[in-house]
C-alpha cells in the first residue's frame, strides 16, 4: 500500500519521474531499474523498517 501511495505522490508532485516508464511485461529489468520504482521501493523499505506502515493504515482509516 505504501509503495503504491508513493506512486500517487510521484504522479502529483514529480510527474516527470514517471517519464519513460516501462511495464514489467515489456522489460522486467528496465521496470525494476526505473527511477519511480527505485524510489517507491526505498520509501516502502523506510516505512517498513520503522513499522510506520501501521500508522499509515490508521491515518487512511481515519480519513475514510
C-alpha positions in Angstrom: 0.0 0.0 0.0 2.8 2.4 0.9 4.6 1.6 -2.3 1.5 2.4 -4.4 0.8 5.6 -2.4 4.3 6.7 -3.2 3.5 6.4 -6.9 0.5 8.6 -6.3 2.8 11.2 -4.7 5.2 10.9 -7.6 2.3 11.4 -10.1 1.1 14.5 -8.2 4.4 16.2 -7.3 7.0 14.8 -9.7 5.2 13.6 -12.8 8.4 13.7 -14.8 9.7 10.9 -12.6 7.3 8.7 -14.5 8.7 9.6 -17.9 9.8 6.6 -20.0 8.0 4.2 -17.6 8.3 0.6 -18.7 5.9 -2.1 -17.6 7.2 -5.4 -16.2 5.6 -7.2 -19.2 7.8 -5.2 -21.6 11.1 -5.4 -19.8 11.4 -6.6 -16.2 14.9 -5.3 -15.6 14.1 -1.8 -17.0 11.0 -1.8 -14.8 12.9 -2.7 -11.7 15.5 0.0 -12.5 13.1 2.8 -13.4 13.6 5.8 -11.1 10.0 5.7 -9.9 10.2 2.0 -8.9 13.5 2.5 -7.1 12.1 5.5 -5.2 8.9 3.6 -4.3 10.8 0.6 -3.0 13.2 2.8 -0.9 10.2 4.7 0.5 8.4 1.4 1.3 11.5 0.0 3.0 11.9 3.1 5.1 8.3 2.7 6.3 8.5 -1.0 6.9 11.7 -0.6 8.9 10.1 1.6 11.4 6.7 -0.1 11.5 5.3 3.1 10.2 3.0 1.2 7.8 0.7 0.6 10.7 0.4 4.4 11.2 -0.3 4.9 7.5 -3.2 2.5 7.7 -4.6 4.2 10.8 -4.4 7.6 9.1 -6.1 6.3 6.0 -8.9 4.6 8.0 -9.5 7.9 9.9 -9.8 9.8 6.7 -12.4 7.5 5.2 
